[in-house]
Amino acid sequence: MKMLMAVVQDIDAPKLVEELTKNNVGVTRLTSTGGFLKRGNTTLMIGVEEERLEDVMKMIERICRPRKQVVTPFPAAPGDTMIPYPIEVTVGGATVFVMNVERFEKI
């Protein structure tokens, strides 16, 4: 069994959760915040049998597409340099961590 931790943009999360659930893939949704843009995102914990891993990865890739967005970044910490003008960045997509599960029990 594998555990996927997928960090996705909030706008993509509902559709991805619906698709995973429709395909009988267990998923737990956690609210999280990104470090660079300080914007909300969603972290999904997905448990999947190894033989279904590639199917789940394809679902994530199909739904969580990168897109361009204009943002005005905020300083990360006091004293950091502020960029005083908006910049175009690529947002969205997904960052997926795949981990081996040594033991799984549903209690």
Backbone as CSV, one residue per row, in Angstrom:
resi,resn,N_x,N_y,N_z,CA_x,CA_y,CA_z,C_x,C_y,C_z
1,MET,0.839,-1.181,0.000,0.000,0.000,0.000,0.883,1.242,0.000
2,LYS,0.357,2.311,-0.613,1.072,3.581,-0.688,0.228,4.685,-0.053
3,MET,0.899,5.673,0.510,0.251,6.881,1.012,0.750,8.026,0.160
4,LEU,-0.178,8.734,-0.468,0.170,9.916,-1.248,-0.230,11.134,-0.441
5,MET,0.648,12.096,-0.357,0.309,13.402,0.196,0.398,14.359,-0.977
6,ALA,-0.747,14.832,-1.426,-0.816,15.696,-2.600,-1.198,17.100,-2.159
7,VAL,-0.322,18.069,-2.422,-0.601,19.470,-2.125,-1.129,20.083,-3.413
8,VAL,-2.396,20.528,-3.377,-3.058,21.039,-4.572,-3.662,22.409,-4.264
9,GLN,-3.959,23.152,-5.306,-4.569,24.460,-5.135,-6.023,24.278,-4.700
10,ASP,-6.498,25.184,-3.816,-7.866,25.082,-3.294,-8.907,24.943,-4.399
11,ILE,-8.703,25.626,-5.496,-9.686,25.602,-6.587,-9.804,24.217,-7.229
12,ASP,-8.740,23.408,-7.172,-8.743,22.074,-7.775,-9.206,20.979,-6.807
13,ALA,-9.148,21.243,-5.518,-9.393,20.204,-4.514,-10.779,19.570,-4.582
14,PRO,-11.876,20.341,-4.663,-13.191,19.684,-4.666,-13.384,18.704,-5.824
15,LYS,-12.955,19.094,-7.011,-13.107,18.209,-8.174,-12.248,16.955,-8.018
16,LEU,-11.030,17.107,-7.490,-10.156,15.949,-7.300,-10.722,15.012,-6.240
17,VAL,-11.203,15.542,-5.122,-11.800,14.705,-4.078,-13.004,13.949,-4.633
18,GLU,-13.831,14.632,-5.418,-14.998,13.984,-6.027,-14.575,12.842,-6.946
19,GLU,-13.555,13.085,-7.766,-13.072,12.057,-8.704,-12.487,10.861,-7.958
20,LEU,-11.698,11.119,-6.914,-11.113,10.027,-6.130,-12.208,9.204,-5.456
21,THR,-13.172,9.894,-4.844,-14.264,9.208,-4.145,-15.091,8.371,-5.114
22,LYS,-15.380,8.932,-6.298,-16.145,8.217,-7.327,-15.432,6.930,-7.738
23,ASN,-14.101,6.921,-7.667,-13.303,5.759,-8.046,-12.894,4.906,-6.846
24,ASN,-13.601,5.072,-5.725,-13.370,4.280,-4.505,-11.946,4.374,-3.982
25,VAL,-11.397,5.580,-4.011,-10.061,5.833,-3.463,-10.250,6.643,-2.185
26,GLY,-9.716,6.130,-1.067,-9.845,6.824,0.209,-9.022,8.106,0.234
27,VAL,-9.620,9.189,0.727,-8.935,10.484,0.755,-9.356,11.266,1.994
28,THR,-8.395,11.925,2.609,-8.641,12.835,3.724,-8.114,14.192,3.333
29,ARG,-8.938,15.226,3.538,-8.612,16.589,3.111,-8.155,17.420,4.311
30,LEU,-6.994,18.077,4.158,-6.443,18.955,5.191,-6.233,20.349,4.612
31,THR,-6.597,21.371,5.365,-6.344,22.739,4.937,-4.895,23.079,5.232
32,SER,-4.222,23.751,4.283,-2.821,24.129,4.480,-2.559,25.469,3.795
33,THR,-1.377,26.028,4.036,-0.998,27.313,3.449,0.369,27.188,2.820
34,GLY,0.504,27.722,1.604,1.780,27.675,0.897,2.773,28.675,1.467
35,GLY,4.041,28.392,1.329,5.086,29.253,1.874,5.424,30.454,1.011
36,PHE,5.405,30.321,-0.313,5.843,31.404,-1.185,4.799,32.503,-1.306
37,LEU,3.576,32.134,-1.687,2.537,33.141,-1.914,1.665,33.380,-0.686
38,LYS,1.864,32.579,0.358,1.076,32.706,1.587,-0.421,32.562,1.308
39,ARG,-0.768,31.719,0.374,-2.166,31.495,0.018,-2.581,30.087,0.426
40,GLY,-3.880,29.931,0.623,-4.413,28.638,1.005,-4.253,27.602,-0.084
41,ASN,-4.012,26.398,0.339,-4.047,25.260,-0.559,-4.605,24.089,0.226
42,THR,-4.676,22.950,-0.377,-5.239,21.773,0.269,-4.241,20.637,0.174
43,THR,-4.039,19.949,1.282,-3.204,18.757,1.287,-4.126,17.554,1.411
44,LEU,-4.021,16.636,0.471,-4.842,15.431,0.473,-3.984,14.236,0.857
45,MET,-4.457,13.475,1.834,-3.819,12.213,2.201,-4.625,11.122,1.506
46,ILE,-3.949,10.382,0.636,-4.626,9.404,-0.213,-3.997,8.037,0.006
47,GLY,-4.794,7.091,0.448,-4.320,5.719,0.600,-4.716,4.903,-0.612
48,VAL,-3.743,4.208,-1.212,-4.032,3.476,-2.447,-3.164,2.221,-2.534
49,GLU,-3.765,1.172,-3.086,-2.993,-0.047,-3.345,-1.989,0.248,-4.453
50,GLU,-0.844,-0.397,-4.392,0.244,-0.113,-5.324,-0.166,-0.271,-6.791
51,GLU,-1.023,-1.239,-7.084,-1.423,-1.450,-8.476,-2.333,-0.337,-9.005
52,ARG,-2.889,0.498,-8.128,-3.735,1.621,-8.559,-3.001,2.963,-8.515
53,LEU,-1.735,2.945,-8.117,-0.970,4.183,-7.946,-0.933,5.027,-9.214
54,GLU,-0.612,4.430,-10.346,-0.503,5.202,-11.594,-1.846,5.792,-12.016
55,ASP,-2.943,5.057,-11.780,-4.270,5.591,-12.100,-4.565,6.841,-11.272
56,VAL,-4.235,6.796,-9.999,-4.466,7.952,-9.123,-3.575,9.121,-9.540
57,MET,-2.341,8.852,-9.880,-1.446,9.913,-10.333,-1.989,10.573,-11.600
58,LYS,-2.558,9.791,-12.502,-3.144,10.349,-13.723,-4.357,11.222,-13.415
59,MET,-5.166,10.823,-12.426,-6.305,11.648,-12.011,-5.819,13.006,-11.497
60,ILE,-4.794,12.971,-10.660,-4.240,14.209,-10.102,-3.714,15.092,-11.228
61,GLU,-2.966,14.502,-12.139,-2.374,15.262,-13.245,-3.449,15.862,-14.162
62,ARG,-4.527,15.119,-14.397,-5.587,15.594,-15.276,-6.363,16.768,-14.661
63,ILE,-6.574,16.735,-13.355,-7.408,17.744,-12.697,-6.601,18.947,-12.209
64,CYS,-5.413,18.740,-11.729,-4.614,19.815,-11.111,-3.621,20.378,-12.120
65,ARG,-4.093,21.240,-12.979,-3.269,21.813,-14.040,-2.633,23.119,-13.590
66,PRO,-1.366,23.349,-13.956,-0.738,24.640,-13.662,-1.406,25.760,-14.462
67,ARG,-1.409,26.966,-13.898,-1.959,28.144,-14.577,-1.157,29.362,-14.186
68,LYS,-1.200,30.379,-15.013,-0.502,31.637,-14.733,-1.420,32.553,-13.928
69,GLN,-0.826,33.302,-12.998,-1.589,34.236,-12.179,-0.698,35.424,-11.845
70,VAL,-1.270,36.611,-11.820,-0.537,37.807,-11.447,-0.756,38.043,-9.951
71,VAL,0.348,38.157,-9.201,0.273,38.344,-7.749,1.246,39.436,-7.323
72,THR,0.967,40.011,-6.167,1.923,40.915,-5.525,2.433,40.188,-4.295
73,PRO,3.657,39.676,-4.325,4.174,38.903,-3.195,4.395,39.772,-1.967
74,PHE,4.208,39.163,-0.816,4.461,39.825,0.455,5.813,39.360,0.988
75,PRO,6.496,40.191,1.787,7.768,39.739,2.367,7.547,38.505,3.245
76,ALA,8.492,37.578,3.224,8.375,36.343,3.999,8.554,36.589,5.491
77,ALA,9.393,37.547,5.844,9.676,37.827,7.256,10.006,39.313,7.398
78,PRO,9.917,39.824,8.612,10.282,41.231,8.809,11.708,41.498,8.319
79,GLY,11.864,42.579,7.581,13.182,42.931,7.063,13.453,42.416,5.672
80,ASP,12.604,41.483,5.165,12.779,40.988,3.802,12.456,42.099,2.809
81,THR,13.046,42.026,1.645,12.807,43.018,0.612,11.423,42.807,0.000
82,MET,10.679,43.900,-0.126,9.347,43.851,-0.728,9.459,44.166,-2.209
83,ILE,8.840,43.337,-3.052,8.769,43.637,-4.476,7.527,44.503,-4.651
84,PRO,7.667,45.760,-5.038,6.538,46.678,-5.027,5.593,46.566,-6.225
85,TYR,5.754,45.576,-7.064,4.921,45.485,-8.254,4.467,44.030,-8.455
86,PRO,3.334,43.864,-9.109,2.841,42.507,-9.362,3.762,41.746,-10.322
87,ILE,3.830,40.442,-10.125,4.602,39.579,-11.015,3.715,38.405,-11.453
88,GLU,4.010,37.846,-12.607,3.277,36.676,-13.077,4.000,35.422,-12.612
89,VAL,3.246,34.522,-11.978,3.823,33.271,-11.496,2.950,32.108,-11.977
90,THR,3.529,30.935,-11.996,2.771,29.727,-12.301,2.264,29.157,-10.981
91,VAL,0.964,28.952,-10.889,0.358,28.366,-9.692,-0.403,27.120,-10.117
92,GLY,-0.824,26.370,-9.150,-1.599,25.167,-9.436,-0.708,23.973,-9.653
93,GLY,-1.231,23.026,-10.356,-0.522,21.761,-10.469,-0.642,21.029,-9.142
94,ALA,0.266,20.156,-8.872,0.249,19.413,-7.615,1.665,19.009,-7.256
95,THR,1.929,18.983,-5.963,3.160,18.409,-5.449,2.747,17.141,-4.715
96,VAL,3.248,15.995,-5.174,2.806,14.719,-4.627,3.983,13.963,-4.022
97,PHE,3.823,13.573,-2.765,4.801,12.742,-2.073,4.222,11.330,-1.999
98,VAL,4.990,10.331,-2.421,4.533,8.944,-2.393,5.370,8.203,-1.363
99,MET,4.671,7.609,-0.377,5.359,6.926,0.724,4.865,5.488,0.864
100,ASN,5.754,4.615,1.262,5.370,3.234,1.554,4.627,3.193,2.886
101,VAL,3.606,2.358,2.947,2.855,2.156,4.184,3.221,0.782,4.709
102,GLU,3.817,0.766,5.880,4.225,-0.507,6.475,3.030,-1.265,7.021
103,ARG,2.078,-0.514,7.578,0.908,-1.153,8.197,-0.283,-0.228,8.068
104,PHE,-1.454,-0.807,7.783,-2.685,-0.042,7.675,-3.795,-0.784,8.378
105,GLU,-4.493,-0.111,9.267,-5.632,-0.699,9.960,-6.760,0.303,9.972
106,LYS,-7.959,-0.164,9.735,-9.154,0.671,9.827,-9.899,0.220,11.066
107,ILE,-9.963,1.095,12.050,-10.566,0.712,13.354,-11.882,1.432,13.531
